[in-house]
Structures are given as C-alpha cells and as structure tokens.
Amino acid sequence: MELPGHSKIPSRNRRQTMDWGLVLMSQGIAATIDDGADGVGWCLWVATADYPAALRAIRLYQWENRRWHWRQPLPWRGFHFDWKIVLWALLLIVVHIVSVSSVRDVALAGRMDSAAVRAGEWWRLFTAMLLHADVAHLVSNVSLGLVLLGLAMGRYGSGLGLLAAYLAGAAGNLAGLVIYPLPHYGVGASGMVMGGLGLLAAQSVSLLRHGSIGRKYVVRGILAGVMLFVLFGLSPETDVVAHFGGFVAGLALGGLLVCLPPRWQNPWTDAAAATLFGGLLLATGWLAFR
C-alpha cells in the first residue's frame, strides 16, 4: 500500500518489522506496519517529516543490539544470558561446604583481613569473594549473582564479563581496606555481584558517539543501575563500602570494555580473559590455603 505524505522503511521479515515498530513507538514516532500483502514485502510507513529521526532510532537500536559471537539469546527478546555462570555458583557452594566441614579454619585463611593485607597478603582481596558467613549469606549472593553476572557475561563474553566482575569485587574489598579503620574483616561475593551490576549499567556507554539520542540511552542505563544498586547494595547490615566500590569499578571496567576496538571483540580475547580468571583463582587460592 502507499500512504500519501509518508516514507517507507523496508524490513526483512515480520519479526524485524515488529521490533522496529516498538523502537519507533518508544521514541514517540508513529509508524504504520505493512504486512506486504501486495507483494512488496514487510515495511514500516512513517510521516516524511519523521523519516530522518526514525532512521536514526533504528540504526541506534541495531548498533546497540549488534551480534556478539558469544552471546546466547533468551526467550525474552533483547536479553542474553550466559549459563556458564552456574559453574561460578557451584564453586561458591563447594567452597562453603569445605569451609564449614574442614578441620582447618578456611575462612580465617582466606577472609578479607585489613591488617593481613597491609602486611602483604594481597590475595585476600580475591579469596574473600569465595567465602560466606552462613547459608543465608551464600544464597543471597548466589541468587542475585546468577542473574546479574549471567547477563553481564552474556553481554561482554564469558571470560571478559566474569574477569571484569571479579576485578571489580577485588576493587570493592580494596575500598574497604582504605576506608574502614583497622581491624576490618569481611567475606562474600557481593562486591563482585555489584561489579556485575556496574557492568550492565555501563553497556550503553559506546552509544555516546551517536549524539543526543545516544546520550539519552546512556543516562537511562546508568540511572537504572544506580537505582538497582540502591535497592540491593545499601542494606545497613551489609558491607556497603565493598558494594559501592565494586559497583563503581564495574561501571569503569564496563565503559572500557564497550569502547574496545572491534579487533579486540573476538572469542580469542574472551578465552584469554577466562584463562586469566582461572589463573587468578588458582594462584590466590594456593597462596591462601597452602
């Protein structure tokens, strides 16, 4: 069909047409869906005056949702989840079982101890993320971490996402070392989980290059992350400093990752990050529990 005063935006199929229609609707641009019954094919019709803005919105949507080699689609449109995060959850569970059943005090050897770290035991910044005070503490971090870290790994890659969140969690423990008075002790993966939230909040930073529309997406993404941090990270009985440090570090690392040159966004880089993550786990665990 032809609509006077309207311009045509052709699409490949019904799904793409519906997706683009929702994108335009979110930007306040009216669009009419043409099912291609006349043999022309699926397309959208928008007012000619809105045509340039509609094209910009669609191109921005395509850029934000470009296909990454390691992303795994979920039934919910627009989200990608990496189920390998279950291995991380199993690791935390196994470490907790060992820590409560072992004759040796595993928690004492690996917990965040500010005096010990200042004395040179830097590995505690990492090993503390594997330990938990009790089952409720473990369940809380595992349940929230499965969602946030799984989505972060689906966005950045299994290795890159997990390594970045792990480094962010260590940065959160480092913030506690700097801010809390001596002595300070702590365990738990919550700083790492908040690092995953920071990574998710930062994933739209690369859209800054697209002008005002891109800036709007970036501001919305970061504000959404901040609101979720307030909801999950500011409980009075938790280590708020480690949470905040992990979240801010996740934001910074996420901003760096999304701005990587295209040649670095490949499975080899992700595999190298996964290898480094595994190496850190083994090295810090050996230093703490040898």
matplotlib code that plots the C-alpha trace (Angstrom):
import matplotlib.pyplot as plt

x = [0.0, 1.0, 0.4, 0.5, 2.9, 4.7, 8.0, 8.7, 11.3, 11.7, 12.4, 13.4, 10.6, 7.7, 9.8, 12.2, 9.2, 7.6, 10.9, 11.4, 7.8, 8.4, 11.6, 9.8, 6.9, 9.4, 10.7, 7.2, 7.3, 4.1, 4.5, 2.2, 3.0, 2.6, 2.5, 3.5, 0.2, 0.6, 3.9, 6.2, 7.3, 7.3, 7.9, 7.0, 5.5, 6.3, 5.5, 8.0, 8.9, 9.7, 11.7, 15.3, 14.6, 13.1, 16.2, 18.5, 16.5, 16.6, 20.3, 21.0, 18.9, 20.8, 24.1, 23.2, 22.0, 24.7, 25.5, 28.4, 29.9, 29.5, 26.0, 23.3, 19.7, 17.0, 13.3, 12.8, 13.6, 16.6, 18.3, 21.3, 22.3, 25.4, 24.5, 28.1, 27.6, 26.2, 29.8, 30.6, 27.7, 28.7, 32.2, 30.9, 28.7, 31.6, 34.0, 31.3, 30.8, 34.6, 34.9, 32.2, 33.3, 37.1, 39.1, 41.2, 39.7, 39.4, 37.6, 40.4, 42.9, 41.0, 38.8, 39.4, 41.7, 42.8, 45.9, 47.0, 46.5, 48.6, 51.2, 51.5, 48.7, 47.1, 45.4, 42.8, 41.2, 40.3, 39.8, 37.4, 34.9, 34.8, 33.8, 30.5, 29.4, 26.5, 24.0, 21.7, 24.6, 25.6, 22.1, 21.7, 24.8, 24.3, 20.7, 21.4, 24.8, 23.3, 21.1, 23.4, 26.6, 24.9, 23.6, 27.0, 28.7, 26.0, 26.8, 30.6, 31.5, 32.0, 35.6, 35.6, 32.4, 33.5, 37.0, 35.8, 33.3, 36.0, 38.4, 35.6, 34.9, 38.5, 38.4, 35.4, 37.5, 40.3, 38.0, 37.1, 40.8, 41.3, 38.1, 37.5, 39.6, 41.7, 40.9, 38.4, 37.2, 34.9, 33.8, 31.3, 30.9, 28.5, 31.2, 31.6, 27.9, 27.6, 30.5, 28.3, 25.5, 28.0, 29.0, 25.4, 24.8, 27.8, 27.0, 25.4, 28.4, 29.6, 26.4, 27.7, 29.1, 25.6, 24.7, 21.7, 19.8, 22.9, 23.3, 19.7, 20.3, 23.5, 21.9, 18.9, 21.1, 23.3, 20.4, 18.7, 21.9, 22.1, 18.5, 19.2, 22.3, 20.3, 17.8, 20.3, 23.6, 22.7, 21.3, 22.6, 23.8, 26.0, 29.4, 28.2, 31.7, 32.7, 29.3, 29.9, 33.5, 32.5, 29.7, 31.9, 34.7, 32.2, 31.0, 34.6, 35.6, 32.3, 32.9, 36.4, 35.2, 32.4, 34.9, 37.4, 38.4, 36.4, 39.5, 39.6, 36.0, 36.5, 36.5, 40.3, 40.2, 37.4, 39.3, 42.4, 40.3, 38.8, 42.3, 43.4, 40.4, 41.1, 44.8, 43.8, 41.5, 44.2, 47.1, 45.2, 43.6, 47.1, 48.6, 45.8, 45.3, 48.8]
y = [0.0, 3.6, 6.3, 9.9, 12.1, 9.0, 7.4, 3.7, 1.9, -1.7, -4.6, -8.2, -10.1, -9.8, -10.0, -7.2, -5.1, -5.5, -4.8, -1.6, -0.6, -0.9, 1.1, 4.0, 3.9, 4.2, 7.4, 8.9, 8.3, 7.0, 4.1, 2.0, -1.6, -3.0, -6.8, -6.9, -8.4, -6.6, -8.5, -5.6, -7.1, -6.2, -2.5, 0.5, 3.8, 6.9, 10.6, 12.1, 14.7, 11.9, 9.8, 11.0, 10.6, 7.2, 6.0, 7.3, 5.5, 2.2, 2.5, 3.2, 0.1, -2.0, -0.8, -1.4, -5.0, -6.0, -9.7, -10.8, -14.2, -15.4, -14.0, -16.6, -15.5, -15.9, -16.4, -12.8, -10.6, -8.3, -10.2, -12.5, -14.8, -17.0, -20.2, -20.9, -18.7, -21.8, -23.1, -20.0, -20.6, -24.3, -23.1, -20.9, -23.7, -26.2, -23.7, -23.0, -26.8, -27.2, -24.2, -25.4, -29.1, -28.7, -29.1, -26.2, -22.8, -22.0, -18.7, -17.5, -18.2, -16.5, -13.8, -10.1, -9.0, -5.4, -5.9, -9.0, -7.3, -4.4, -6.8, -8.2, -10.8, -9.2, -12.4, -11.9, -9.2, -12.1, -15.1, -13.3, -13.4, -17.2, -17.3, -16.7, -16.3, -18.7, -20.3, -17.3, -15.1, -17.6, -18.0, -14.2, -13.7, -16.8, -16.0, -12.3, -13.1, -15.8, -13.1, -10.1, -11.9, -14.2, -11.2, -9.4, -12.5, -12.7, -9.1, -8.9, -12.6, -15.4, -14.7, -10.9, -10.5, -12.8, -11.4, -7.8, -8.6, -10.4, -7.5, -5.1, -7.2, -7.0, -3.3, -3.2, -5.0, -2.6, 0.3, -1.2, -1.5, 2.2, 3.5, 1.2, 1.6, -1.3, -4.0, -4.8, -8.3, -9.4, -12.3, -12.6, -12.2, -9.3, -6.8, -8.9, -9.1, -5.3, -5.2, -7.2, -4.6, -1.9, -3.7, -3.9, -0.3, 0.7, -1.3, 1.6, 4.0, 3.3, 5.0, 8.4, 8.7, 8.9, 12.3, 13.3, 10.0, 8.0, 10.2, 9.6, 5.8, 6.1, 8.3, 5.9, 2.8, 4.3, 5.7, 2.2, 0.7, 3.2, 2.6, -1.2, -0.5, 1.5, -1.4, -4.3, -2.7, -0.3, -2.7, -1.4, -4.9, -5.4, -4.2, -1.0, 0.2, -3.0, -2.9, 0.7, 0.1, -2.9, -1.1, 1.9, -0.3, -2.3, 0.9, 1.9, -1.5, -1.8, 1.6, 0.5, -2.9, -1.4, 1.0, -1.7, -1.6, -4.1, -6.2, -6.9, -8.0, -11.7, -15.1, -15.2, -12.1, -13.7, -17.0, -15.1, -13.4, -16.7, -18.1, -15.1, -15.5, -19.2, -18.4, -15.8, -18.2, -20.9, -18.6, -16.7, -19.9, -21.6, -18.6, -18.5, -22.2, -23.7]
z = [0.0, -0.5, 2.2, 1.0, 2.9, 4.3, 3.6, 3.5, 5.7, 4.3, 6.6, 6.1, 7.9, 10.4, 13.5, 12.4, 11.4, 14.9, 16.6, 14.7, 15.3, 19.0, 18.8, 17.0, 19.4, 22.3, 20.6, 20.1, 16.3, 14.8, 12.3, 10.3, 9.7, 6.2, 6.1, 2.4, 1.3, -2.1, -2.7, -1.8, 1.5, 5.1, 5.9, 8.0, 6.9, 8.8, 8.2, 5.8, 8.4, 10.9, 8.4, 9.4, 13.1, 12.5, 10.6, 13.4, 16.1, 14.1, 13.4, 17.0, 18.0, 15.5, 16.9, 20.5, 19.6, 17.2, 17.3, 19.5, 18.9, 22.5, 23.3, 24.0, 23.3, 25.9, 25.3, 26.4, 23.5, 23.8, 26.6, 26.5, 29.3, 29.8, 31.6, 32.4, 35.4, 37.1, 37.3, 39.4, 41.7, 42.1, 43.0, 45.8, 47.1, 47.1, 48.9, 51.5, 52.2, 52.5, 54.8, 57.3, 57.2, 57.2, 60.4, 59.3, 59.5, 55.8, 56.4, 58.7, 56.0, 53.1, 54.6, 54.0, 56.9, 56.5, 58.8, 56.9, 53.5, 54.7, 55.8, 52.2, 51.9, 48.9, 47.8, 50.5, 48.3, 46.0, 48.2, 50.4, 47.5, 47.7, 51.3, 53.1, 56.7, 56.6, 54.2, 54.1, 53.0, 50.4, 49.0, 48.8, 46.7, 44.5, 43.7, 42.7, 41.2, 38.9, 37.3, 37.2, 36.3, 33.9, 32.0, 32.2, 30.8, 28.0, 27.1, 27.4, 27.0, 29.4, 30.2, 29.9, 31.9, 34.7, 34.9, 35.0, 37.8, 39.7, 39.5, 40.4, 43.5, 44.5, 44.0, 46.4, 49.0, 48.4, 49.0, 52.4, 53.1, 52.5, 54.2, 57.2, 60.4, 61.5, 62.0, 59.3, 58.3, 55.5, 53.3, 50.5, 46.7, 47.0, 45.8, 42.7, 42.2, 42.4, 39.9, 37.5, 38.1, 37.2, 34.0, 33.0, 33.7, 31.6, 28.5, 26.6, 27.1, 23.5, 22.2, 23.3, 19.8, 18.4, 19.8, 21.8, 21.3, 22.4, 25.5, 26.5, 26.4, 28.4, 31.1, 31.3, 31.6, 34.3, 36.3, 36.2, 37.5, 40.3, 41.4, 41.4, 43.5, 46.0, 46.2, 46.6, 47.7, 50.6, 53.2, 56.6, 57.7, 54.7, 53.6, 51.8, 51.1, 49.3, 47.4, 46.3, 45.3, 43.3, 41.5, 40.6, 39.4, 37.4, 35.8, 34.9, 33.5, 31.6, 30.0, 28.9, 27.5, 25.4, 23.9, 22.9, 19.2, 17.1, 16.5, 20.3, 20.4, 19.5, 21.0, 21.4, 23.7, 25.7, 26.0, 27.2, 29.9, 31.0, 31.3, 33.4, 35.6, 36.2, 36.9, 39.5, 41.2, 41.4, 42.3, 45.1, 46.4, 46.6, 48.4, 50.9, 51.6, 51.1]

ax = plt.figure().add_subplot(projection="3d")
ax.plot(x, y, z, "-o")
ax.set_aspect("equal")
plt.show()
